[in-house]
Amino acid sequence: MNNFISLGLACLFFFSIFTTPADATDITCWFPPSWLAKSSQAKVITDALSDHSGLTIRPRIAPSYPEILRSFASDQANIVYVGSFVQAIIKDRGIGVPLAQNKNGKEFYSGVLVYPKGLDPAAILKNDPEKIAFAKGASSGESSAKAATVGKAAMPTPNHDATCKAVEAGAAKAGVVKNWWWEANKQNHPGLDMYKIPDISIEKNPDNVLTASNAISAEDRQKIVAAAIAAKNTFGAPEMVPFDASSLDFSIELMKKGNIDPHNYQW
């Protein structure tokens, strides 16, 4: 019984760390939904940021991307560690200031077309644009697929693996996935080949960027940048470097080529 009670209290403590909203004087550091499996690393990161900055920074795993955007549009102090699709929306809406990026050799990525071996990828894009699958809410999925088809791609999936499976099942004619994801997972999809889409499959979408909401002062933003650089190991980063907001221009351009309005985008 005592062991059961102890386990219950431990679970309650863990849940409260990652779901309870921070006090008004705290800074919430958001991580995307996929980080639920890496929640312990999220806490290590925020503990290190707090220690190095002198600020109180608490982790929170987002149940959805819209919650991150709603928080950034509020008057509460927030930071987020996420990739280019959400970062492009934050920049376009003017609700945040990018701070630093994990520089790991794959800090920029592209969307590439995957298709059944033996077929003509350019012909698929031309003749069946609406049957292109893509991970929704991803520069390497939705933005690239829609940019390549002038907004006609119409088969959203939850992730890149699901995109490949849709192609393999014949539900989609082809799909768009992240180039680095494909390099790591192509052996699992032996019936597919990869095609770099002209003007689209360019490694210019920034990944793993730390951004602050407008509610955080310039002084505190500087402290967080310095803390991120000092705490690079907790991010698993060879190097954390200050991030230039103009690096998001390509991701925003992809959205607009694909008739995606970042100012009013809905998941």
N, C-alpha and C positions, 0 to 999 in steps of 0.2 A: 504493500500500500504506500509506504513512504517513497519507494522508487517511482511509483506511478505519479504521486503528487509532485516529486521533484522534476520528472519529465514534463509534466503539464506546465509547471511554472517556467521551465526553460523554453518551451514552445511559445508560451505567452510573451516572454521577454523578447524572443527573436522576432515574433510577429510585430510587436510594438515598435521595435527599432525601425522597421522598414515600412510601416504603414501609418504611424501616427504623425499628423502634421506637426511641423516644428513650431516652437514659440515664435512670437513676433521678432525677437532679437536674434533668432537663429537663421542660418542660411541652409536651405534644402538643396542637396545635390541629387538631381534626378539621373537615373539610369534607365535605359530602354527596357521594355518587357522581357527581352531575351536574357537580361541579366538576372532574372530570378534564379537561374541555375548558378550564378556567380555572386550571390548576395554577400558571401563572406569577403570576397575581394572588394566589393563596393564599400563595405565598412572599413576595410584596411585603408583604402584610398582616402575616404573622408576623415578618418582618424589622423592620417598623415597630413592632409591639407589643413586640418584644424591645428595640429601641433606646430607646423611650420609657419602658419599665417597669424596665429593668435586669435582666430575667429572661431565661432562655434558652427561647424558644418556637419550636417546630419544626412545620411544616405536615405534615399527613397526609390524603390523600384516602381516604375510607372506601370499601372495596369493597362494603359493605352497611351499612344502618342498624343491624342487630343488633350489629355490631362496635363501633359508637359506644357503644351502651348497655352492652355487656359491659365496655368500658374504663371507663365512668363508674361502674360498680358495683365496680370494683377499688380498690386502695389507691394507684393511680398518679395523678399530676397530669395532668388533661386539661381542655381547654376545647373548645367546639364552636360553630360558627357555622351555624345551621340554622333551619328554620321551625317552625311551631306543633305539628305532629303529634308530632315527636320531643321537642320541648320540653315538651309536655303529659305525655308518658310520664315524662320525667325528673322533672318536678315531682311527679306522682302517686306515683312510686316513692321520692321523697325522696333522689335520688342526685346532686343538683346545685343550684347557686345561680345564677339568671340575673343577668347583669351589665349589658349595654348592648344597644341596638337601633339599627339603621340607620333613621333617620327621613327618608324620601324622598317622602312624600305617598301612598305605597302600602304603608305599614308594617303596615296591617291589611287583611285580605281576607275574602272569603266564597266559598261554593260556590253556584253557580247551575245551574239545570236547562237543558240544551239538548235540543231535540226537533224532529222534522220539522215544517216550517212547515205551518200549516193544521190541525194537530191540537190537542187540548185538553190542556195540560200537567197540569192538576189531575186530569183523568180518568185520565191515564197513571199518575200517582202512586198514585191510589186503586185502579185495576183491575189494574195490572201492576207492582207494586212490586219483584218479584223480577227483573224484566227491565230494571232501571236499572243502567247501567254507571258505573264510577268508577275513578279512579286509586287504586291500593292505597297505604296508608300516607300519605295526605294529608288534612288537615282539609277542604280544598276539594274532595276527592273522596270517599274512603271514609267519613269521619266525617259529612259533610253528607248524603251519599246514604243512609246507614243511619239517621241521625237523622230524615230525612224519611219513612222507610218502616218505622220501628220495627224496624230490624235486618233487614228482608227483602231489601233490595237485594243482588244476588248475582252481579254480573258485573264482577269486578276486571279492570283493565287496567294496563299499565305506566306510562301517562302520559295527560295530557289529550287529546293529539292522537289517541291510540288510542281513547279514549272516544268522541270525535266520529266517528271512522271506524266504530266498532261500530254507532253509531246510523244513520249513512248507509248502511251495508251491510244494515240491517234485523235484525242480530243482537240489538241492544238496542232497546227501545222509546224510551228517552231516556237521558241521561247527566248526571252532575254534574261541573262543571269550575270552576276558579278564575275569579272575575269579571274580574280584571285580565288573565289569560291570554286569556279570551274577547274582551275589548275589543281586544287586540292581534292576534288570529288569526281573528276572525269572518269576515273577507273570504275566508278559505280554505275556509269551510264555508257557502256561500250557500244551501244547502237547509235549514239549521237556524235555529231561532229560540231566544231566551233567555227564561227565566221565573225571577223571584225567588220562591223558596219561602218562604211565610210562616213566621216565627220561626226560619228556618234561614239564609236568605241575608242575613245581617247582617255587616257588615264589622268583625268583632271578633276574628278569628284573627291573631295577631301573626306577622310574617315577619322573617327576618334578625336573629335574636337570638343574642347571644354569651353563653354560659353556662359556668360553672366547675364541675368536680366537687368533691365534698366534701373531697377530699384536698388542695385548695389552701387555704392559710390565709387568714383574713380580711384580713390585711395585704397579701398578694399579690393577692387579688381587687381590693382598692382600687387597687393599682398598675395592674392590667390595665384597669379601668374608665377610669382617667385616661389610660392609653396609647391606648385605643380612641377616646376623645374627641379626643385630640391627633392621631391618625392617621386621622381621618375620611375624608380624600381617598383613602386606599388601599382603603377599603371602597366607594368610589364613592358616598359618602353626603354629602348637603348638611349633615347633622348626625348625630352619634352621641350618644345620650342614655342616662342610666341607665334600666334597665328594671324596672318594677314587676311582680313575680311574679303578682299578682292578675289581670293582663291575660290570663293563660292559663286563667282559670276558664271562659270561654265555650267554648274548645276542648275542655276536659275534659267540660263539660256536653254538648256535641255527641256525644262518644264514648259517654257513659253513656245518652243518649237512644237511640242506635243499638245498644245492647247490646254495645258494645266495651269490654272490660276493659283499661284502660291498664296495669294492674299485671302482667297476664299476656299481653299482646298478642304475637303471633308473626307475622313476615312469611312 
